[in-house]
Amino acid sequence: MLRLNVTRVGFLMGVSLLLAAIIYFFAANWNGLGRADKILASAGIVVLFYGVSYAFSKMKIMLGHHSFLSAIFLVGGCISFGAAVALLNQTYNSHADNYELFLVWSIPALLLAWITRYNPFYLLAYALVHLTLWLYFFPSSMYFAHSDERIMLIGGMFALLNLLLFFLTETNRLMSIPLKIVSFIIFHVALLVLSNSFEYEDYGVWMNIPIVAALAIGFYYFTHVRLNKTMLTLNALAASAFAVVKFIELASRHASTLFFVFGLVFVALLLTGNVLFFRYLNKLGTESATEEEAAHEHQGKQKSVIVGKIVSTIVTVIGVLIGSISLTGLVFMASGDIEPQHTLYALSLLFVIPVILLPRVNAVIRYTVLTIGYAAGMISIVWIDMVSLSLLFLILTVAGWFRLKGRAQHFFTYALFNLNIAIILFQLFESVRNAESFILFILGALNAVIYASHFLLRESLMRQYVRENGLFFTLLFLLWLTFLDDFFPYSYEAFNLLNFIFVTILVFVFVRRNQALEAAISLVFWFIFIAFKYYDLLWTLLHKSITLALLGMIAIAVTYVYAYRTGASESDKTIKQYGLMRKRPLLIAIVVVLQLGYVGYHAAASESLLSNGTSIKLEIEPLDPRSLLQGDYVTLNYSISTPPDSIANELESRRSLSKIKVVLRPDQRGVYIFDRLYKNGEALTDKEIVINGKLSGWNSIYYGIETYFVPEGTGTEVERNARFAYIKVSEDGDALLERLSNE
């Protein structure tokens, strides 16, 4: 199993590097490729991934590994199709990151999810469908405001969609646990956003009713109908978030000394009631007469323990947040002539010291009061800005780390320890040049030393917590350093290289040692690094692409050799799970053909418009942003985007995104200008032309030709020099941006 995990991680990292290389290459928009070359490249890469997937599915030796490689290359093929569609839009200057891109991409993802029942396809399709809907209602290219009623309908649609997905996964009509968890989270997030009474005054209050109902049903269902510890935890977190958000809303509307006193009293009653309830619950119990009754009683106790932990989690989170807000608000309201930061510091000591010294206090009360004290203390030491007081609080933080029990409690106090050290270092070295980089370097080195120190400790929970916490924060600060400027010569390059090599090695070391949590932490930081370095590194996307492609091929080759020599094998069940190409090869082939057909159709239709469309010249004002998938582009604002005042008054009654047709005519310079709105059936003069548009916010018009993609790093130059755009318009009014010019 250990060797198997090593090979899986190696293959996954290698394919991920190849996909990153493809996206970076396309986004670089290398001007060495013409339109035909880009089209062939986009189709060729899709064929390559699917072809490799098919080839691995037919190999008889190392069947398990080849099945796994076939599965991840199949997913890679679907992702590369999305990159190919993005490249087509880039080639023909379609709008960046528009909903049509994700809509087209989501179709094969949905089909492959239905065919293969593979979790990565479920999650990919889920993300693409949600991006499609979001960009349809909130397009990045246009500004407009939805009414509250429309926002409620849109938000309700997202909530219902996720509720439906959760129902399908919960009833096993869709077999995907990750999809179940994601849909449940987004369902509650959507409801919570809609209940914001500040943003939606007329409807926000009423949305509290479905949230409370959903939470109550969730608690009942996951405890009495189908016990599920994971979902019960998520329901508890949703309840905590709801309680805190509502308390903040009330605090902002009714802030006063009395209100915050009531907040603290509420927390005290909440904690006391929780303790009394569980004492009463623990006293309950009867002697079982039969083994069957004993088994039921044991099962009931197990269920009670799970519910008890979840309820305690809710109480702790709610108590900490409401208590912290109430304590801080009360100090501000009641300080009078006394400086509130000193009052807050004194109160934090009164909260922290007794709880550290009294370990027998009920766990829920202890952790809640201690966390409130730590939160208040951190606020006060930043505010007071005295090293001596910060050091005192650091001692209390370290003491809390040694006195508390539990993984979550140790992680929390360890995070506070790092925050406290950072505050002290900033207070000492604030005037030092590149202080931020220097402080992060010290923190990274300190955590690395702490992590290394676990080898000196005997095997215990304390050693485990030192190892896990030290590793997490070492990787966090090392990643952070890769985004900062040099504080010694070539430090930026050194930290980026060190991060990639060090984290890659750690992933394989932890997998080999079967340290699942540490391996997961390292792998997450590895993917974060690859994702964020898209924008950040000094070298161009083109060079990144070549480097990542080489690294990906090396990773796959080395892992393949390792798998062959070690003889790592997989079970028949695993082989069946990953043998996706063997399940329904004909259906998968049809999906691949449809994808290639779309690439060909898109290219043919665009080339036809460029060849046969009417050429017009428009005046522009460019702006230089960037698209994640498609690279640098220039956003164009046309003179025809703003209609005359007489037309604008007519458009005010129309809803945003309404389709309209505009008649353009040339002026004395040969530049086409806005003339009027087109009326069906009206005759046009020889030089007039009709162009399709959509109504955007502020009575502006969007024509779908507002994006012009440029090679990486040239957007500023284009923005500075371009003054006119040359457009091809078809007989139906569809437009395609051909080129920009300064004349």
SVG drawing of the C-alpha trace seen along z (x, -y; Angstrom):
<svg xmlns="http://www.w3.org/2000/svg" viewBox="-40 -65 63 76">
<polyline fill="none" stroke="black" stroke-width="0.4" points="0.0,0.0 2.9,-2.4 4.5,-1.9 1.2,-2.3 0.6,-5.7 4.1,-6.9 3.3,-6.0 -0.1,-7.6 1.2,-10.8 4.1,-10.9 1.8,-10.3 -0.7,-12.9 2.0,-15.6 3.4,-14.8 0.1,-15.2 -0.7,-18.3 2.6,-19.9 1.8,-19.0 -1.7,-20.6 -0.2,-23.7 2.4,-23.9 -0.4,-23.8 -2.4,-26.5 0.7,-28.7 1.7,-28.2 -1.7,-29.2 -2.0,-32.2 1.4,-33.4 -0.2,-34.0 3.1,-33.5 3.1,-35.5 5.2,-32.8 2.0,-30.9 -0.5,-31.9 -4.3,-31.3 -4.1,-28.0 -1.2,-26.8 -3.1,-27.7 -6.2,-25.8 -4.2,-22.7 -2.3,-23.0 -5.5,-23.2 -7.1,-20.2 -3.8,-18.3 -3.4,-18.6 -6.9,-17.4 -6.3,-14.4 -2.9,-13.8 -4.4,-13.5 -7.3,-11.3 -5.0,-9.2 -2.6,-8.6 -5.5,-7.7 -6.7,-5.2 -3.2,-3.8 -2.7,-3.2 -6.1,-1.6 -5.0,1.1 -1.7,2.0 -1.7,5.4 1.4,5.1 1.2,3.1 -2.5,3.0 -3.4,1.1 -0.9,-1.7 -1.9,-2.0 -5.6,-2.1 -4.8,-5.0 -2.8,-6.8 -5.6,-6.3 -8.1,-7.8 -6.0,-11.0 -5.1,-11.5 -8.9,-11.2 -9.6,-14.0 -6.6,-15.9 -8.2,-15.6 -11.3,-17.3 -9.3,-20.1 -7.2,-20.5 -10.4,-20.9 -11.3,-23.9 -7.9,-25.3 -8.4,-24.7 -11.8,-26.6 -10.1,-29.4 -7.4,-29.5 -10.0,-29.7 -11.6,-32.7 -8.2,-34.2 -7.4,-33.7 -10.6,-35.3 -10.7,-37.9 -13.9,-36.7 -14.6,-38.1 -12.3,-36.8 -13.8,-34.5 -17.3,-34.7 -20.0,-32.3 -20.1,-30.6 -16.5,-29.3 -17.5,-27.5 -20.9,-26.4 -19.2,-24.7 -16.6,-23.2 -19.2,-22.0 -21.0,-19.8 -18.3,-17.2 -17.5,-17.3 -21.1,-16.5 -21.2,-13.7 -18.0,-12.2 -19.2,-12.4 -22.4,-10.5 -20.4,-7.9 -17.6,-7.2 -19.1,-8.0 -15.6,-9.4 -15.4,-11.9 -12.9,-14.3 -15.4,-14.7 -18.3,-15.3 -16.3,-18.1 -15.1,-19.6 -18.6,-19.6 -19.9,-21.1 -17.4,-24.0 -18.0,-24.7 -21.8,-24.7 -21.6,-27.2 -19.1,-29.4 -21.4,-29.3 -24.4,-30.5 -22.4,-33.0 -20.9,-34.7 -24.3,-34.6 -25.9,-36.6 -22.8,-38.6 -20.6,-38.9 -17.2,-40.3 -17.3,-42.5 -20.4,-44.5 -21.6,-46.5 -25.2,-46.4 -27.2,-46.2 -29.9,-43.5 -33.0,-44.3 -33.3,-42.7 -36.1,-40.5 -33.9,-39.3 -31.0,-38.7 -33.3,-36.6 -34.3,-34.5 -30.7,-34.0 -29.5,-33.1 -32.5,-30.9 -31.7,-29.1 -28.1,-28.4 -29.5,-27.2 -32.1,-24.9 -29.6,-23.5 -27.2,-22.6 -30.1,-21.2 -31.1,-19.0 -27.5,-17.8 -27.3,-17.0 -30.5,-15.0 -29.3,-13.0 -26.0,-12.2 -27.6,-11.5 -30.1,-9.0 -27.2,-7.4 -28.5,-8.4 -25.2,-10.1 -22.3,-8.3 -20.0,-11.1 -19.2,-12.0 -17.1,-15.1 -20.0,-16.4 -22.3,-15.8 -20.1,-17.8 -19.5,-20.7 -23.2,-21.0 -24.2,-21.0 -21.7,-23.8 -22.7,-26.0 -26.4,-25.5 -25.9,-27.0 -23.6,-29.7 -26.2,-30.8 -29.0,-31.0 -26.7,-32.9 -25.8,-35.5 -29.4,-36.0 -30.2,-36.6 -28.0,-39.7 -30.5,-42.3 -28.0,-45.2 -27.8,-44.4 -31.4,-43.2 -33.5,-45.2 -36.9,-44.0 -36.1,-40.3 -33.1,-39.5 -35.1,-39.2 -37.5,-36.8 -34.7,-34.6 -33.8,-33.8 -36.8,-31.5 -35.6,-29.0 -32.1,-29.0 -33.4,-28.1 -35.6,-25.5 -32.7,-24.0 -30.5,-23.9 -33.2,-22.3 -34.0,-19.7 -30.3,-19.0 -29.8,-18.3 -32.8,-16.0 -32.0,-14.1 -28.3,-13.5 -29.0,-12.4 -32.3,-10.5 -32.8,-9.4 -29.3,-8.8 -26.4,-9.4 -23.6,-11.1 -20.8,-12.6 -19.3,-14.6 -22.5,-16.1 -23.5,-16.8 -20.3,-18.7 -20.9,-20.8 -24.4,-21.5 -23.0,-22.7 -20.5,-25.0 -23.4,-26.4 -25.4,-27.0 -22.3,-28.7 -21.8,-31.0 -25.5,-31.9 -25.5,-32.8 -22.4,-34.9 -23.6,-36.8 -26.9,-37.5 -25.2,-38.7 -23.0,-41.1 -26.1,-42.4 -27.8,-43.1 -24.7,-44.6 -24.3,-47.1 -27.9,-48.2 -28.2,-48.2 -24.6,-48.8 -24.6,-49.9 -23.1,-49.0 -26.2,-47.1 -26.3,-45.2 -22.7,-43.9 -23.4,-43.0 -26.4,-41.0 -23.9,-39.3 -21.6,-38.2 -24.6,-37.1 -25.9,-35.1 -22.5,-33.4 -22.4,-32.5 -26.0,-31.1 -25.1,-29.2 -22.1,-27.5 -23.8,-26.8 -26.8,-25.3 -24.5,-23.1 -22.7,-21.8 -25.9,-21.0 -27.4,-19.3 -24.5,-16.9 -24.3,-16.2 -28.0,-15.2 -27.4,-13.2 -24.5,-11.3 -26.7,-10.3 -29.3,-8.7 -29.0,-5.0 -30.7,-1.7 -29.4,1.8 -30.1,3.9 -31.9,7.2 -30.7,8.8 -27.6,8.7 -29.8,7.1 -30.9,4.4 -27.2,3.9 -26.2,3.6 -28.9,0.9 -27.8,-0.9 -24.2,-0.9 -25.1,-2.2 -27.2,-4.9 -24.3,-5.9 -22.0,-6.1 -24.6,-8.3 -24.9,-10.4 -21.1,-10.9 -21.0,-12.1 -23.9,-14.4 -22.4,-15.7 -19.1,-16.6 -20.9,-18.3 -23.0,-20.3 -20.0,-21.2 -18.3,-22.4 -21.2,-24.7 -21.3,-26.1 -17.6,-26.7 -17.5,-28.5 -20.6,-30.6 -19.4,-31.4 -16.0,-32.4 -17.1,-34.7 -20.0,-36.3 -18.0,-36.6 -15.1,-38.2 -17.3,-40.7 -19.2,-41.5 -16.0,-41.9 -14.4,-44.2 -17.5,-46.3 -18.1,-46.5 -14.5,-47.8 -15.0,-50.5 -18.3,-51.6 -17.4,-51.5 -13.7,-52.7 -14.5,-56.3 -11.3,-58.2 -9.2,-55.0 -7.5,-53.9 -9.5,-51.0 -6.5,-49.0 -5.1,-48.7 -8.5,-47.7 -8.8,-45.1 -5.3,-43.7 -6.1,-43.5 -9.4,-41.6 -7.5,-39.2 -5.2,-38.3 -8.2,-37.7 -9.7,-35.4 -6.5,-33.5 -4.5,-33.0 -7.2,-31.3 -8.2,-28.9 -4.6,-27.8 -4.2,-27.2 -7.5,-25.4 -7.4,-22.3 -10.5,-20.7 -12.8,-23.3 -15.4,-21.9 -13.7,-21.6 -16.3,-23.6 -16.2,-26.5 -12.4,-26.3 -11.7,-26.5 -14.3,-29.2 -13.1,-31.5 -9.5,-30.9 -10.0,-31.7 -11.9,-34.9 -9.0,-35.9 -6.4,-35.2 -8.4,-37.1 -8.7,-40.1 -5.1,-39.9 -3.9,-39.9 -6.0,-42.9 -4.6,-44.8 -0.9,-44.0 -1.1,-45.3 -2.9,-48.4 -0.5,-49.1 2.7,-48.3 4.9,-47.5 7.4,-44.7 7.3,-43.8 3.5,-43.3 3.8,-41.3 6.5,-39.0 4.2,-38.4 1.4,-37.4 3.7,-35.1 4.5,-33.3 0.8,-32.8 0.4,-31.5 3.2,-28.9 1.7,-27.9 -1.7,-27.4 -0.1,-25.1 1.4,-22.9 -1.7,-22.8 -4.4,-22.2 -5.4,-18.8 -6.5,-18.0 -5.2,-18.5 -7.4,-21.5 -6.5,-23.3 -2.8,-22.8 -3.1,-24.0 -4.9,-27.1 -2.5,-28.1 0.5,-27.3 -1.0,-29.7 -1.3,-32.3 2.3,-31.6 3.4,-32.5 1.2,-35.6 2.6,-36.7 6.2,-36.2 5.4,-38.1 4.0,-41.1 7.1,-41.2 9.5,-41.0 7.6,-43.8 7.8,-45.9 11.6,-45.3 12.5,-45.6 9.8,-47.9 12.4,-50.4 14.6,-47.7 14.7,-47.7 12.4,-45.0 11.1,-44.2 8.3,-42.0 10.7,-39.7 13.1,-39.6 10.4,-38.7 8.9,-36.0 12.3,-34.5 12.9,-34.3 9.4,-32.8 10.1,-30.2 13.5,-29.3 12.0,-29.2 9.2,-26.8 11.7,-24.6 13.8,-24.3 10.7,-23.5 9.7,-20.8 13.2,-19.3 13.1,-19.2 10.4,-16.6 13.1,-14.0 14.5,-14.6 11.2,-13.9 10.0,-10.5 6.9,-9.1 3.8,-10.8 1.0,-13.1 3.2,-16.1 5.7,-14.9 2.9,-14.5 1.6,-18.0 5.1,-19.5 5.6,-17.7 2.3,-18.6 2.2,-22.2 5.9,-22.9 5.5,-21.4 2.4,-23.4 3.8,-26.8 7.2,-26.1 5.6,-25.5 3.2,-28.4 6.0,-30.9 8.2,-29.4 5.4,-29.8 4.8,-33.4 8.5,-34.2 8.2,-33.3 5.9,-36.3 8.2,-39.0 11.0,-41.1 14.7,-40.3 16.0,-41.1 19.4,-39.6 20.7,-39.1 18.6,-36.6 16.5,-35.7 13.3,-35.7 14.6,-33.1 16.2,-31.1 13.0,-30.8 10.9,-29.9 13.4,-27.1 13.7,-25.9 10.0,-25.8 9.4,-23.7 12.2,-21.2 11.7,-21.0 7.9,-20.5 8.1,-18.0 10.6,-15.9 8.5,-16.2 5.4,-14.8 7.3,-11.6 9.0,-11.2 5.7,-11.5 4.0,-9.1 6.8,-6.6 6.5,-6.9 2.8,-6.5 2.3,-9.8 -1.1,-10.7 -1.7,-14.1 1.8,-15.4 1.6,-14.1 -1.7,-15.8 -0.4,-19.1 2.7,-19.0 0.6,-18.2 -1.8,-21.0 1.1,-23.5 2.6,-22.0 -0.6,-22.7 -1.0,-26.2 2.6,-27.0 2.0,-25.8 -1.3,-27.7 -0.1,-31.0 3.1,-31.1 1.1,-31.6 1.2,-35.3 4.1,-35.8 7.4,-34.5 9.7,-36.9 10.1,-34.6 7.5,-34.6 4.6,-32.2 6.2,-30.7 9.4,-29.8 7.3,-28.6 5.4,-26.3 8.5,-24.7 10.0,-24.2 6.9,-22.7 6.3,-20.4 9.9,-19.0 9.4,-18.6 6.0,-16.9 7.5,-14.4 10.4,-13.7 8.1,-13.1 5.9,-10.7 9.0,-8.9 10.7,-8.5 7.5,-7.3 6.9,-4.8 10.4,-3.4 9.9,-3.2 6.5,-1.4 8.0,1.1 11.1,1.9 9.3,2.1 6.4,4.1 3.8,2.0 0.4,3.4 -3.3,2.6 -6.3,4.7 -8.9,5.8 -11.3,3.4 -9.0,0.5 -8.2,1.5 -12.0,1.6 -12.4,-1.8 -9.8,-3.5 -10.4,-1.5 -12.7,-4.3 -11.9,-3.7 -12.9,-0.1 -16.4,-0.9 -18.0,-2.6 -15.4,-3.3 -17.9,-4.1 -19.6,-6.8 -16.3,-8.4 -15.2,-8.3 -18.4,-10.2 -17.8,-12.8 -14.2,-13.3 -15.5,-13.6 -18.0,-16.2 -15.3,-18.2 -13.1,-18.1 -16.2,-19.0 -16.8,-22.1 -13.2,-23.2 -13.5,-22.8 -16.9,-24.5 -15.8,-27.4 -12.7,-27.9 -14.6,-27.6 -17.4,-30.0 -14.9,-32.6 -12.8,-32.3 -15.9,-32.6 -16.9,-35.8 -13.4,-37.2 -13.5,-36.4 -17.0,-37.5 -17.9,-40.1 -18.1,-43.8 -15.1,-45.7 -15.7,-48.8 -13.5,-51.1 -14.4,-52.1 -12.8,-54.5 -11.6,-53.0 -10.2,-53.6 -8.2,-50.6 -7.4,-49.2 -4.9,-46.4 -6.1,-43.5 -5.4,-39.7 -7.4,-36.5 -6.4,-33.4 -6.9,-30.9 -6.3,-33.3 -3.5,-35.6 -3.0,-39.3 -5.7,-41.2 -6.8,-44.8 -10.3,-45.8 -11.9,-48.1 -14.4,-50.9 -15.9,-52.0 -17.3,-55.4 -20.5,-53.5 -20.7,-51.8 -22.3,-55.0 -25.5,-55.9 -26.6,-59.6 -28.8,-61.1 -31.9,-60.8 -31.4,-57.1 -30.2,-56.6 -33.6,-57.9 -35.3,-55.3 -33.1,-52.5 -33.7,-53.3 -36.9,-51.3 -35.2,-48.1 -33.7,-45.5 -29.9,-44.8 -28.7,-42.1 -31.6,-42.9 -30.6,-42.3 -30.7,-45.3 -29.6,-46.1 -27.7,-49.3 -27.4,-51.1 -23.9,-52.5 -22.9,-55.0 -19.5,-56.3 -18.5,-60.0 -16.3,-62.2 -13.2,-60.3 -14.5,-56.9 -15.0,-56.0 -18.4,-54.4 -20.5,-56.1 -23.8,-55.4 -26.8,-56.5 -29.9,-54.9 -31.5,-51.7 -32.6,-49.4 -36.3,-48.7 -37.3,-45.4 -37.9,-45.7 -36.5,-49.2 -34.3,-50.0 -30.7,-50.9 -28.5,-53.1 -25.5,-51.6 -23.0,-52.6 -25.1,-51.9 -24.6,-48.6 -26.4,-46.8 -24.5,-45.4 -25.9,-43.2 -25.4,-44.3 -26.6,-43.8 -27.7,-46.5 -25.2,-46.9 -25.3,-49.0 -25.4,-52.8 -27.1,-52.6 -24.0,-51.4 -24.0,-48.8 -21.9,-45.6 -21.1,-44.2 -19.0,-41.2 -15.9,-42.7 -14.5,-44.4 -11.5,-42.0 -8.3,-42.0 -5.8,-39.4 -2.1,-40.4 1.2,-38.5 2.3,-38.4 3.7,-41.7 2.6,-43.9 -0.7,-45.1 0.7,-48.5 2.2,-49.2 -1.1,-48.4 -3.0,-50.5 -0.7,-53.4 -0.8,-53.3 -4.1,-51.8 -6.8,-54.3 -9.0,-52.5 -10.3,-48.9 -11.1,-47.2 -14.2,-45.0 -15.8,-42.4 -19.6,-42.4 -21.8,-39.6 -25.1,-40.1 -26.8,-38.9 -25.1,-41.6 -22.5,-39.4 -19.2,-41.1 -15.6,-39.9 -12.6,-42.0 -9.9,-41.8 -7.1,-44.1 -6.1,-47.4 -4.4,-50.4 -3.3,-53.9 -4.7,-55.2"/>
</svg>
